[in-house]
Amino acid sequence: MNLFQIFDLIGRAVSLGVFLVEQPGNGEKKKQAVIDMVLSLMDEFDIRVPLSDSVFEFVLDFLVDSVVDILNSTIWKEEATA
């Protein structure tokens, strides 16, 4: 699996995780649950990223925030106004 495929898989896992933990409030707990899920998935399937742990944690944190921001401004915004 090349780096692009790895990050594609991680991005999909982050998106799925965000949907799975969605409920009102507890943003930081939900974020940590998504990060833990992704790390567990990577460990379970022996997926390795050629980055230091601190860099990968930064990237993963950014991915979760980005997915939530996109959903807040699109799908979840529409649900809140419906």
Backbone as ProteinMPNN parsed JSONL, in Angstrom:
{"seq_chain_A": "MNLFQIFDLIGRAVSLGVFLVEQPGNGEKKKQAVIDMVLSLMDEFDIRVPLSDSVFEFVLDFLVDSVVDILNSTIWKEEATA", "coords_chain_A": {"N_chain_A": [[0.843, -1.163, 0.0], [0.67, 2.135, -0.962], [1.668, 5.504, 0.071], [-0.329, 7.375, -0.609], [-2.597, 5.715, -0.813], [-2.714, 4.806, 1.813], [-3.293, 7.197, 3.236], [-5.72, 7.805, 2.041], [-7.303, 5.693, 2.98], [-7.122, 6.229, 5.746], [-8.362, 8.738, 5.829], [-10.966, 8.012, 5.08], [-11.605, 6.372, 7.235], [-11.529, 8.229, 9.321], [-13.688, 9.881, 8.562], [-15.831, 8.036, 8.757], [-15.63, 7.431, 11.49], [-16.239, 9.936, 12.642], [-18.937, 10.193, 11.955], [-19.937, 7.995, 13.375], [-19.597, 8.651, 16.087], [-21.181, 10.851, 16.432], [-23.088, 13.078, 18.25], [-24.836, 15.452, 20.278], [-22.677, 17.842, 21.846], [-19.684, 17.308, 23.962], [-17.296, 17.533, 22.379], [-14.406, 17.236, 22.421], [-14.101, 14.703, 23.577], [-15.399, 13.123, 21.686], [-13.754, 13.584, 19.499], [-11.353, 12.434, 20.406], [-12.239, 9.802, 20.586], [-12.611, 9.167, 17.891], [-9.963, 9.413, 16.938], [-8.742, 7.408, 18.489], [-10.11, 5.193, 17.438], [-9.207, 5.17, 14.767], [-6.443, 4.775, 15.142], [-6.525, 2.263, 16.359], [-7.623, 0.727, 14.284], [-5.547, 0.964, 12.423], [-3.523, -0.35, 13.82], [-4.643, -2.91, 14.101], [-4.714, -3.818, 11.44], [-2.094, -3.639, 10.763], [-1.057, -1.251, 9.606], [1.225, 1.066, 8.608], [2.619, 4.311, 8.842], [4.906, 6.399, 7.236], [5.873, 8.469, 9.054], [6.851, 10.501, 11.839], [5.598, 9.868, 15.163], [4.6, 12.191, 16.423], [4.211, 13.966, 14.271], [2.357, 12.519, 12.771], [0.226, 12.419, 14.606], [-0.449, 15.129, 14.652], [-1.33, 15.443, 11.984], [-3.506, 13.647, 11.946], [-5.16, 14.808, 13.892], [-5.703, 17.225, 12.584], [-7.094, 16.195, 10.343], [-9.442, 15.117, 11.525], [-10.602, 17.475, 12.622], [-10.999, 18.88, 10.218], [-12.843, 17.266, 8.782], [-15.043, 17.414, 10.532], [-15.516, 20.207, 10.457], [-16.279, 20.534, 7.755], [-18.611, 18.932, 7.677], [-20.142, 20.282, 9.607], [-20.643, 22.661, 8.268], [-22.158, 21.873, 6.152], [-23.881, 19.19, 5.794], [-24.717, 18.763, 8.557], [-25.441, 21.337, 9.23], [-27.621, 21.798, 7.587], [-29.392, 19.912, 8.666], [-29.784, 20.99, 11.195], [-31.2, 23.307, 10.653], [-33.502, 22.384, 9.594]], "CA_chain_A": [[0.0, 0.0, 0.0], [1.494, 3.34, -1.016], [1.299, 6.562, 1.007], [-1.622, 7.929, -1.019], [-3.624, 4.746, -0.432], [-2.795, 4.808, 3.276], [-4.013, 8.383, 3.683], [-7.098, 7.663, 1.58], [-7.94, 4.81, 3.956], [-7.217, 6.947, 7.017], [-9.402, 9.757, 5.654], [-12.271, 7.338, 5.115], [-11.82, 5.919, 8.612], [-11.854, 9.426, 10.1], [-15.062, 10.265, 8.216], [-16.722, 7.055, 9.37], [-15.577, 7.626, 12.934], [-16.959, 11.163, 12.993], [-20.36, 9.874, 11.891], [-20.283, 7.028, 14.419], [-19.616, 9.25, 17.427], [-21.938, 12.094, 16.417], [-24.15, 13.373, 19.201], [-24.586, 16.813, 20.767], [-21.71, 18.077, 22.918], [-18.504, 16.46, 24.197], [-16.461, 17.569, 21.184], [-13.057, 16.681, 22.604], [-14.226, 13.258, 23.811], [-15.726, 12.509, 20.394], [-12.542, 13.664, 18.683], [-10.425, 11.413, 20.894], [-12.796, 8.496, 20.223], [-12.306, 8.957, 16.467], [-8.518, 9.186, 16.842], [-8.481, 6.07, 19.033], [-10.629, 4.214, 16.491], [-8.301, 5.118, 13.616], [-5.193, 4.141, 15.583], [-6.827, 0.844, 16.57], [-7.761, 0.141, 12.946], [-4.208, 0.871, 11.845], [-2.807, -1.392, 14.547], [-5.274, -4.198, 13.776], [-4.355, -4.212, 10.079], [-0.657, -3.416, 10.612], [-0.851, -0.145, 8.672], [2.283, 1.948, 9.107], [2.789, 5.571, 8.127], [6.314, 6.797, 7.359], [5.971, 9.767, 9.717], [7.044, 10.38, 13.288], [4.326, 9.834, 15.885], [4.105, 13.549, 16.671], [3.721, 14.516, 13.0], [1.133, 11.812, 12.414], [-0.821, 12.882, 15.524], [-0.855, 16.442, 14.156], [-2.092, 15.22, 10.753], [-4.763, 13.005, 12.315], [-5.93, 15.848, 14.567], [-6.15, 18.124, 11.521], [-8.101, 15.499, 9.538], [-10.7, 15.059, 12.277], [-11.156, 18.831, 12.646], [-11.431, 19.242, 8.867], [-14.08, 16.538, 8.473], [-16.107, 18.002, 11.356], [-15.81, 21.538, 9.911], [-17.032, 20.36, 6.504], [-19.949, 18.444, 8.01], [-20.856, 21.355, 10.308], [-21.054, 23.708, 7.329], [-22.984, 21.306, 5.074], [-24.919, 18.232, 6.179], [-25.263, 18.994, 9.893], [-26.057, 22.665, 9.231], [-28.934, 21.615, 6.975], [-30.229, 19.189, 9.626], [-30.097, 21.884, 12.309], [-32.162, 24.312, 10.213], [-34.713, 21.717, 9.076]], "C_chain_A": [[0.898, 1.239, 0.0], [0.934, 4.425, -0.089], [-0.058, 7.173, 0.669], [-2.757, 7.001, -0.595], [-3.809, 4.705, 1.084], [-3.599, 6.014, 3.758], [-5.449, 8.404, 3.182], [-7.882, 6.806, 2.572], [-8.132, 5.519, 5.296], [-8.301, 8.025, 6.939], [-10.795, 9.163, 5.698], [-12.597, 6.872, 6.53], [-12.184, 7.097, 9.513], [-13.297, 9.845, 9.829], [-16.074, 9.326, 8.855], [-16.777, 7.253, 10.882], [-16.349, 8.849, 13.384], [-18.464, 10.911, 12.966], [-20.778, 8.95, 13.034], [-20.404, 7.657, 15.799], [-20.505, 10.485, 17.511], [-23.099, 12.065, 17.404], [-23.856, 14.773, 19.727], [-23.552, 16.847, 21.898], [-20.539, 17.122, 22.956], [-17.547, 16.401, 23.012], [-15.098, 16.921, 21.341], [-13.094, 15.175, 22.851], [-14.532, 12.528, 22.505], [-14.495, 12.487, 19.496], [-11.55, 12.586, 19.103], [-10.92, 10.012, 20.551], [-12.502, 8.171, 18.762], [-10.821, 8.652, 16.292], [-8.167, 7.796, 17.352], [-8.944, 4.981, 18.078], [-9.683, 4.049, 15.301], [-6.993, 4.427, 13.998], [-5.38, 2.645, 15.815], [-6.947, 0.107, 15.242], [-6.391, -0.051, 12.307], [-3.398, -0.235, 12.512], [-3.327, -2.778, 14.164], [-4.833, -4.714, 12.407], [-2.893, -3.938, 9.743], [-0.349, -2.371, 9.537], [0.147, 0.816, 9.306], [2.4, 3.177, 8.212], [4.232, 6.018, 8.326], [6.483, 8.217, 7.902], [6.259, 9.526, 11.191], [5.671, 10.402, 13.961], [3.751, 11.233, 16.079], [3.557, 14.193, 15.397], [2.415, 13.84, 12.616], [-0.025, 12.222, 13.32], [-1.345, 14.247, 15.09], [-1.738, 16.295, 12.919], [-3.464, 14.634, 11.078], [-5.694, 14.001, 13.004], [-6.528, 16.816, 13.543], [-7.247, 17.479, 10.68], [-9.45, 15.45, 10.25], [-11.36, 16.437, 12.297], [-11.7, 19.234, 11.281], [-12.734, 18.555, 8.488], [-15.246, 17.142, 9.254], [-16.489, 19.383, 10.827], [-16.643, 21.443, 8.641], [-18.458, 19.916, 6.804], [-20.771, 19.504, 8.736], [-21.374, 22.416, 9.346], [-21.933, 23.183, 6.197], [-24.11, 20.452, 5.648], [-25.536, 18.572, 7.53], [-25.899, 20.364, 10.004], [-27.47, 22.57, 8.674], [-29.882, 20.907, 7.928], [-30.666, 20.107, 10.761], [-31.157, 22.912, 11.925], [-33.46, 23.694, 9.72], [-35.79, 21.615, 10.128]], "O_chain_A": [[1.775, 1.378, 0.852], [-0.153, 4.269, 0.468], [-0.85, 7.457, 1.568], [-3.771, 7.464, -0.072], [-4.931, 4.584, 1.576], [-4.489, 5.87, 4.597], [-6.317, 8.973, 3.844], [-8.997, 7.158, 2.957], [-9.195, 5.415, 5.907], [-9.072, 8.199, 7.883], [-11.705, 9.747, 6.287], [-13.743, 6.969, 6.969], [-13.055, 6.972, 10.373], [-14.045, 10.133, 10.764], [-17.065, 9.776, 9.429], [-17.855, 7.243, 11.476], [-17.041, 8.806, 14.401], [-19.186, 11.364, 13.854], [-21.861, 9.113, 13.597], [-21.236, 7.23, 16.599], [-20.576, 11.11, 18.569], [-23.951, 11.176, 17.393], [-22.719, 15.234, 19.626], [-23.555, 15.995, 22.787], [-20.406, 16.241, 22.105], [-17.042, 15.33, 22.678], [-14.679, 16.141, 20.486], [-12.215, 14.449, 22.385], [-13.994, 11.452, 22.247], [-14.227, 11.496, 18.818], [-10.974, 11.904, 18.256], [-10.116, 9.128, 20.257], [-12.18, 7.03, 18.431], [-10.464, 7.722, 15.569], [-7.385, 7.082, 16.724], [-8.269, 3.964, 17.915], [-9.392, 2.929, 14.879], [-6.496, 3.584, 13.252], [-4.493, 1.851, 15.502], [-6.436, -1.003, 15.091], [-6.109, -1.097, 11.722], [-2.673, -0.97, 11.843], [-2.547, -3.701, 13.932], [-4.606, -5.912, 12.236], [-2.498, -3.996, 8.579], [0.506, -2.579, 8.676], [-0.07, 1.314, 10.41], [2.292, 3.088, 6.989], [4.733, 6.019, 9.45], [7.146, 9.055, 7.291], [5.944, 8.463, 11.725], [4.701, 10.898, 13.388], [2.548, 11.437, 15.918], [2.544, 14.891, 15.444], [1.471, 14.503, 12.186], [-1.152, 12.36, 12.844], [-2.548, 14.499, 15.153], [-2.777, 16.947, 12.817], [-4.474, 15.085, 10.538], [-6.892, 14.027, 12.721], [-7.702, 17.178, 13.623], [-8.229, 18.139, 10.338], [-10.486, 15.713, 9.638], [-12.553, 16.553, 12.017], [-12.755, 19.864, 11.198], [-13.632, 19.189, 7.934], [-16.321, 17.356, 8.694], [-17.677, 19.7, 10.754], [-17.607, 22.19, 8.472], [-19.409, 20.463, 6.247], [-21.975, 19.613, 8.504], [-22.429, 23.005, 9.581], [-22.405, 23.963, 5.37], [-25.185, 20.969, 5.952], [-26.759, 18.66, 7.64], [-26.818, 20.544, 10.803], [-28.401, 23.175, 9.206], [-31.059, 21.261, 7.999], [-31.798, 20.009, 11.237], [-31.932, 23.345, 12.778], [-34.424, 24.413, 9.455], [-36.868, 21.083, 9.859]]}, "name": "protein", "num_of_chains": 1, "seq": "MNLFQIFDLIGRAVSLGVFLVEQPGNGEKKKQAVIDMVLSLMDEFDIRVPLSDSVFEFVLDFLVDSVVDILNSTIWKEEATA"}
